[in-house]
Amino acid sequence: MKSKSSVIRILYAASEQSADIFYLTRVFVPDPFLCFIVGGRSTAVVSRLEYGRVRAQSNCDEVLLLETVQLQVARALRIEPLAVGLAEVMCYFAKLNKASELEVPESFPSVYFAKLLAAGMQVRIGADPFFPARELKSDAEAKALRQGNAASAAGIRTAESVLRASKIVGKCLKYEGRTLTSEWLRTMIDQACLAKGAVAQNTIVAGGKQGCDPHEGGHGPLKPNELIIVDVFPRVQKTGYHGDMTRTLLKGRANDAQRALVGAVRDAQLAALAKVKAGVSGATVHGAAVQLFEGRGFHTERRGEGFVGFIHSTGHGLGLEVHEAPRVSPTAGRLRKGHVITIEPGLYYPEIGGCRIEDVVRVTKEGSEMLSSMHYKWELR
């Protein structure tokens, strides 16, 4: 526990929710716990409930029992053990290791940040991401992301199968004798992901005008001859890594405007993918999609209280979080070998519908490696 470092890094979070502390420890813990990084060595401080499991499963160099540490702090400060809180443990650990400064992530609880300052500690907020190495995925991480995207694909295939089997009855779709809704189809998609060992949350099944709001989850009956955006981004239970794929489907017969829209989105995705390469900026990749849309006459503009056209960036990093660094946007920096990003251009016009097509790639020196796999057939008769 004792070392010597001018700066100690401190994390306090539940690794089931915090990607940073899970990245460090590689063990899922449902309740917040302390982690210190001193001179490159990591120490976890956990309760007796988690002590044995964290010792056996985590990547930490050292695992300490919280109750034991609290007794040590109480003796050192000559106070009752019950008076020793987490802030006292942090201060004691810092002084024991002769740290001149503490560094915490942006997500560090403000109550403990304030207590550390009140105790006279020098505390700074670290850069985001707290662990820059998270941006560059190893082969093992790429494999985990493939598994996540296999779960995404299973969910989308389920949606395709259900829509193919559904029947058009008036202005509704019927499946197994019942009206097919976004909610019901989403449940079936999520079940397919779970069968692949992944948990899907907030899956998007948005048809018609609902699909023109990119983060609208979708609700109510699905209709024939309307574009339906299916966006599936599950988390693999074993590894914590995500999949993230989107396809746009239609049950019935598409009109010319819908075909032109979907064709432009797919071509924009191909144009963006063609630009992906280590050393190329994310802004350049994004610009390729924008240029294709503008060339096809699909303009982005404000209408009333909202916007139509290509109203989001082309992509984002994917890993332990669904949205993480780097970005693929108008202001994004250069891509590096090992970056894993989504490429997901989209177009949204209420009079036509919304379309988004999304895949995941790992950036290489020569181009990119596809980490997702699913066909692009979308018009289902």
C-alpha positions as CSV (number, residue, x, y, z in Angstrom):
1,M,0.0,0.0,0.0
2,K,2.9,2.3,0.6
3,S,4.8,3.8,-2.2
4,K,6.1,7.2,-3.3
5,S,4.5,9.3,-6.0
6,S,4.0,13.0,-6.5
7,V,0.5,12.3,-8.0
8,I,-2.0,9.7,-7.0
9,R,-5.0,9.0,-9.3
10,I,-8.2,8.2,-7.5
11,L,-11.4,6.6,-8.8
12,Y,-14.6,6.0,-6.9
13,A,-17.5,4.4,-8.8
14,A,-19.3,1.1,-9.5
15,S,-17.6,-0.8,-12.3
16,E,-20.9,-2.0,-13.6
17,Q,-21.6,1.7,-14.6
18,S,-18.2,3.3,-14.9
19,A,-16.2,2.3,-17.9
20,D,-13.0,3.8,-16.5
21,I,-13.0,1.8,-13.3
22,F,-14.0,-1.4,-15.2
23,Y,-11.2,-0.8,-17.7
24,L,-8.8,-0.6,-14.8
25,T,-10.1,-3.5,-12.7
26,R,-11.8,-5.8,-15.3
27,V,-14.3,-6.9,-12.7
28,F,-18.0,-6.0,-12.4
29,V,-19.0,-4.6,-9.0
30,P,-22.5,-3.1,-8.5
31,D,-21.6,-0.7,-5.8
32,P,-19.1,2.1,-5.8
33,F,-15.6,1.3,-4.5
34,L,-12.2,3.0,-4.3
35,C,-9.3,2.5,-6.6
36,F,-5.9,4.2,-6.3
37,I,-3.1,4.3,-9.0
38,V,0.3,5.0,-7.5
39,G,3.4,4.8,-9.6
40,G,1.6,2.6,-12.2
41,R,0.3,0.2,-9.6
42,S,-3.4,-0.2,-8.9
43,T,-5.0,-0.8,-5.5
44,A,-8.7,-1.5,-5.0
45,V,-10.3,-0.9,-1.6
46,V,-13.5,-3.0,-1.2
47,S,-15.9,-4.2,1.4
48,R,-15.9,-7.7,2.7
49,L,-18.9,-8.5,0.5
50,E,-16.7,-8.1,-2.6
51,Y,-13.2,-8.8,-1.2
52,G,-12.8,-12.4,-2.2
53,R,-14.3,-12.0,-5.7
54,V,-12.3,-8.9,-6.5
55,R,-9.1,-10.5,-5.3
56,A,-9.8,-13.5,-7.5
57,Q,-11.1,-11.8,-10.6
58,S,-9.7,-8.3,-10.9
59,N,-6.6,-7.0,-12.7
60,C,-5.6,-4.9,-9.6
61,D,-2.1,-5.2,-8.3
62,E,-3.4,-5.1,-4.8
63,V,-6.8,-5.5,-3.1
64,L,-7.4,-4.2,0.4
65,L,-10.3,-4.7,2.8
66,L,-12.1,-1.5,3.5
67,E,-12.7,-2.3,7.1
68,T,-9.0,-3.0,7.7
69,V,-8.0,0.2,6.0
70,Q,-10.5,2.1,8.2
71,L,-9.0,0.7,11.3
72,Q,-5.5,1.7,10.2
73,V,-6.7,5.3,9.5
74,A,-8.5,5.4,12.9
75,R,-5.4,4.4,14.7
76,A,-3.3,6.9,12.8
77,L,-5.7,9.8,13.4
78,R,-6.7,8.6,16.9
79,I,-10.4,8.6,16.2
80,E,-13.1,6.0,16.3
81,P,-13.3,3.7,13.3
82,L,-16.9,4.7,12.7
83,A,-15.7,8.3,12.2
84,V,-13.5,7.2,9.3
85,G,-15.2,7.9,6.0
86,L,-14.0,7.5,2.4
87,A,-12.6,11.1,2.3
88,E,-10.4,10.2,5.3
89,V,-9.3,7.0,3.6
90,M,-8.3,9.0,0.5
91,C,-6.4,11.6,2.5
92,Y,-4.6,9.0,4.5
93,F,-3.6,7.0,1.4
94,A,-2.3,10.2,-0.2
95,K,-0.2,11.2,2.8
96,L,1.1,7.7,3.3
97,N,2.4,7.8,-0.2
98,K,3.6,11.4,0.1
99,A,1.5,12.6,-2.8
100,S,1.6,16.3,-3.6
101,E,-1.5,16.1,-5.7
102,L,-4.6,14.0,-6.4
103,E,-6.0,13.4,-9.8
104,V,-9.6,12.4,-10.3
105,P,-11.9,11.8,-13.4
106,E,-14.6,14.2,-14.5
107,S,-17.2,11.8,-13.1
108,F,-15.7,11.8,-9.6
109,P,-18.4,12.6,-7.0
110,S,-18.5,16.2,-6.1
111,V,-19.1,15.6,-2.4
112,Y,-15.8,13.8,-2.1
113,F,-14.1,16.4,-4.3
114,A,-15.3,19.1,-1.9
115,K,-14.2,17.1,1.2
116,L,-10.7,16.6,-0.2
117,L,-10.3,20.3,-0.9
118,A,-11.6,21.1,2.6
119,A,-9.0,18.8,4.0
120,G,-6.3,20.8,2.3
121,M,-5.5,18.4,-0.5
122,Q,-4.5,19.5,-3.9
123,V,-6.9,18.0,-6.4
124,R,-7.1,18.3,-10.1
125,I,-9.6,16.9,-12.6
126,G,-7.9,14.7,-15.1
127,A,-8.2,14.8,-18.9
128,D,-11.1,13.0,-20.6
129,P,-10.6,10.1,-21.4
130,F,-9.0,9.4,-18.0
131,F,-7.3,6.4,-19.6
132,P,-6.3,7.5,-23.1
133,A,-5.4,3.9,-24.0
134,R,-9.1,3.1,-24.0
135,E,-9.2,4.8,-27.5
136,L,-7.0,2.2,-29.1
137,K,-8.4,-1.3,-29.1
138,S,-6.3,-4.4,-28.9
139,D,-7.1,-7.6,-30.9
140,A,-8.9,-9.0,-27.8
141,E,-11.0,-5.9,-27.6
142,A,-11.8,-6.1,-31.3
143,K,-12.9,-9.6,-30.8
144,A,-15.2,-8.5,-27.9
145,L,-16.7,-5.8,-30.1
146,R,-17.3,-8.3,-32.9
147,Q,-19.3,-10.4,-30.3
148,G,-21.3,-7.3,-29.5
149,N,-22.0,-6.6,-33.1
150,A,-23.0,-10.2,-33.6
151,A,-25.6,-9.7,-31.0
152,S,-26.7,-6.5,-32.7
153,A,-27.0,-8.4,-36.0
154,A,-29.1,-11.1,-34.3
155,G,-31.5,-8.4,-33.1
156,I,-31.8,-6.9,-36.6
157,R,-32.2,-10.3,-38.2
158,T,-35.1,-10.9,-35.8
159,A,-36.7,-7.6,-36.8
160,E,-36.3,-8.5,-40.5
161,S,-37.8,-12.0,-39.9
162,V,-40.8,-10.6,-38.0
163,L,-41.4,-7.9,-40.6
164,R,-41.2,-10.4,-43.5
165,A,-43.7,-12.7,-41.7
166,S,-46.1,-9.9,-40.8
167,K,-49.2,-9.2,-42.9
168,I,-50.4,-5.9,-44.2
169,V,-54.0,-5.3,-42.9
170,G,-55.2,-1.9,-43.8
171,K,-52.8,0.7,-42.3
172,C,-51.3,-1.8,-39.8
173,L,-49.0,-4.7,-39.7
174,K,-50.3,-7.9,-38.2
175,Y,-47.9,-10.6,-36.7
176,E,-49.3,-13.8,-35.3
177,G,-52.7,-12.3,-35.3
178,R,-51.8,-9.2,-33.4
179,T,-51.0,-5.6,-34.3
180,L,-47.2,-5.2,-34.6
181,T,-45.9,-2.3,-32.5
182,S,-42.5,-0.8,-31.9
183,E,-42.7,-1.9,-28.3
184,W,-43.4,-5.6,-29.3
185,L,-40.8,-5.7,-32.0
186,R,-38.2,-4.1,-29.6
187,T,-38.9,-6.8,-27.0
188,M,-38.2,-9.5,-29.6
189,I,-35.0,-7.8,-30.7
190,D,-33.8,-7.5,-27.1
191,Q,-34.6,-11.2,-26.5
192,A,-32.5,-12.1,-29.5
193,C,-29.6,-10.1,-28.1
194,L,-30.0,-11.8,-24.7
195,A,-29.7,-15.2,-26.4
196,K,-26.3,-14.0,-27.7
197,G,-25.2,-13.1,-24.2
198,A,-25.8,-9.4,-24.5
199,V,-28.2,-7.0,-22.9
200,A,-29.8,-4.4,-25.1
201,Q,-31.2,-1.1,-23.6
202,N,-33.1,1.6,-25.3
203,T,-33.2,-0.2,-28.7
204,I,-34.7,2.0,-31.4
205,V,-37.6,0.8,-33.5
206,A,-38.9,4.0,-35.0
207,G,-41.1,4.1,-38.1
208,G,-42.4,6.9,-40.3
209,K,-42.1,10.4,-38.8
210,Q,-40.9,9.0,-35.5
211,G,-37.7,7.9,-37.3
212,C,-36.9,11.5,-38.2
213,D,-35.9,12.1,-34.6
214,P,-32.7,10.0,-34.4
215,H,-32.9,9.1,-30.7
216,E,-36.7,8.5,-30.6
217,G,-37.2,4.9,-29.4
218,G,-40.4,4.4,-31.3
219,H,-43.9,3.7,-30.0
220,G,-47.3,2.5,-31.2
221,P,-48.3,0.4,-34.3
222,L,-45.8,0.0,-37.1
223,K,-47.2,0.8,-40.5
224,P,-46.7,-0.7,-44.0
225,N,-44.8,1.2,-46.7
226,E,-43.0,3.3,-44.1
227,L,-39.3,3.4,-43.3
228,I,-38.4,1.8,-39.9
229,I,-35.1,2.6,-38.3
230,V,-33.8,-0.3,-36.2
231,D,-30.8,0.7,-34.1
232,V,-29.4,-2.0,-31.7
233,F,-26.5,-1.3,-29.3
234,P,-26.3,-4.1,-26.7
235,R,-23.7,-4.7,-24.0
236,V,-22.0,-8.1,-23.9
237,Q,-22.5,-9.4,-20.3
238,K,-19.2,-11.2,-20.1
239,T,-16.9,-8.5,-21.4
240,G,-18.7,-5.2,-21.0
241,Y,-18.1,-4.3,-24.7
242,H,-20.9,-3.1,-26.9
243,G,-22.2,-3.7,-30.4
244,D,-23.8,-0.9,-32.4
245,M,-25.5,-1.5,-35.7
246,T,-28.4,0.2,-37.5
247,R,-30.4,-0.9,-40.5
248,T,-33.5,0.8,-42.0
249,L,-36.3,-1.6,-43.1
250,L,-39.6,-1.3,-44.8
251,K,-42.5,-3.7,-45.0
252,G,-44.4,-3.4,-48.2
253,R,-43.5,-1.3,-51.3
254,A,-41.2,1.7,-51.2
255,N,-41.9,4.7,-53.3
256,D,-39.3,6.5,-55.4
257,A,-38.5,9.1,-52.8
258,Q,-37.8,6.4,-50.2
259,R,-35.6,4.5,-52.5
260,A,-33.6,7.6,-53.4
261,L,-33.2,8.4,-49.7
262,V,-32.0,5.0,-48.7
263,G,-29.7,4.8,-51.7
264,A,-28.1,8.1,-50.8
265,V,-27.5,7.0,-47.2
266,R,-25.9,3.7,-48.2
267,D,-23.7,5.5,-50.8
268,A,-22.8,8.1,-48.2
269,Q,-21.7,5.3,-45.8
270,L,-19.5,3.8,-48.5
271,A,-18.0,7.2,-49.3
272,A,-17.2,7.8,-45.6
273,L,-15.8,4.3,-45.2
274,A,-13.5,4.8,-48.2
275,K,-11.9,7.7,-46.4
276,V,-11.2,5.9,-43.1
277,K,-7.5,5.4,-42.6
278,A,-5.0,6.1,-39.9
279,G,-3.8,9.7,-40.2
280,V,-7.0,10.9,-41.9
281,S,-9.2,13.3,-39.8
282,G,-12.6,12.3,-38.6
283,A,-13.7,15.6,-40.1
284,T,-12.6,14.4,-43.6
285,V,-14.6,11.2,-43.1
286,H,-17.7,13.2,-42.1
287,G,-17.2,15.6,-45.0
288,A,-17.3,12.7,-47.5
289,A,-20.9,11.9,-46.3
290,V,-21.9,15.5,-46.3
291,Q,-20.6,16.1,-49.8
292,L,-22.5,13.1,-51.2
293,F,-25.7,14.2,-49.6
294,E,-25.4,17.7,-50.9
295,G,-24.5,16.4,-54.4
296,R,-27.7,14.4,-54.4
297,G,-29.8,17.4,-53.4
298,F,-30.4,16.2,-49.8
299,H,-29.8,19.5,-47.9
300,T,-29.7,20.0,-44.2
301,E,-31.8,23.0,-43.0
302,R,-33.9,24.3,-40.2
303,R,-37.7,23.9,-40.5
304,G,-39.8,25.5,-37.9
305,E,-38.6,24.3,-34.5
306,G,-36.5,21.4,-35.8
307,F,-34.0,20.4,-38.5
308,V,-34.1,18.1,-41.5
309,G,-31.4,16.4,-43.6
310,F,-28.2,15.1,-42.1
311,I,-28.6,16.3,-38.6
312,H,-25.9,14.4,-36.7
313,S,-22.3,13.5,-37.0
314,T,-21.1,10.5,-39.1
315,G,-19.9,8.4,-36.1
316,H,-18.3,7.9,-32.8
317,G,-16.0,5.7,-30.9
318,L,-17.3,2.4,-29.5
319,G,-16.1,0.2,-26.7
320,L,-17.0,-0.1,-23.1
321,E,-19.3,2.8,-23.7
322,V,-21.7,3.2,-26.7
323,H,-20.5,6.7,-27.2
324,E,-16.8,7.3,-26.5
325,A,-13.8,8.9,-28.1
326,P,-12.9,9.5,-30.9
327,R,-15.6,11.4,-32.8
328,V,-16.3,11.4,-36.5
329,S,-17.7,14.9,-36.8
330,P,-17.0,18.3,-38.5
331,T,-14.4,19.1,-35.8
332,A,-12.9,15.7,-35.2
333,G,-9.1,15.1,-35.2
334,R,-7.0,12.5,-36.9
335,L,-7.8,8.9,-36.7
336,R,-5.2,6.5,-35.3
337,K,-4.6,2.8,-35.9
338,G,-6.7,0.9,-33.4
339,H,-9.5,3.4,-33.1
340,V,-12.9,1.7,-33.3
341,I,-15.6,3.9,-34.8
342,T,-19.1,3.7,-36.1
343,I,-19.9,5.0,-39.6
344,E,-23.6,5.9,-39.5
345,P,-24.8,8.6,-41.9
346,G,-28.5,9.3,-42.0
347,L,-31.2,11.5,-43.6
348,Y,-34.4,12.6,-42.0
349,Y,-37.3,14.3,-43.8
350,P,-40.8,13.9,-42.2
351,E,-42.5,13.8,-45.7
352,I,-40.3,10.8,-46.7
353,G,-39.1,9.2,-43.4
354,G,-35.8,8.6,-41.7
355,C,-33.0,6.4,-42.8
356,R,-29.8,5.5,-41.0
357,I,-27.3,2.8,-41.8
358,E,-24.6,2.0,-39.3
359,D,-21.6,-0.3,-39.1
360,V,-18.5,-0.6,-36.9
361,V,-14.9,-0.6,-38.1
362,R,-11.4,-0.6,-36.6
363,V,-9.0,1.8,-38.2
364,T,-5.9,0.3,-39.8
365,K,-2.8,1.8,-41.4
366,E,-4.2,1.1,-44.8
367,G,-7.9,1.6,-44.2
368,S,-10.3,-0.2,-41.9
369,E,-11.4,-3.6,-40.7
370,M,-15.1,-4.3,-40.5
371,L,-16.3,-5.4,-37.0
372,S,-19.9,-5.8,-37.9
373,S,-21.6,-8.0,-40.5
374,M,-25.2,-7.7,-41.8
375,H,-26.6,-7.4,-45.3
376,Y,-28.3,-4.2,-46.5
377,K,-31.5,-5.6,-48.0
378,W,-34.3,-3.3,-46.7
379,E,-37.5,-3.6,-48.8
380,L,-39.4,-6.5,-47.4
381,R,-42.4,-7.8,-49.4
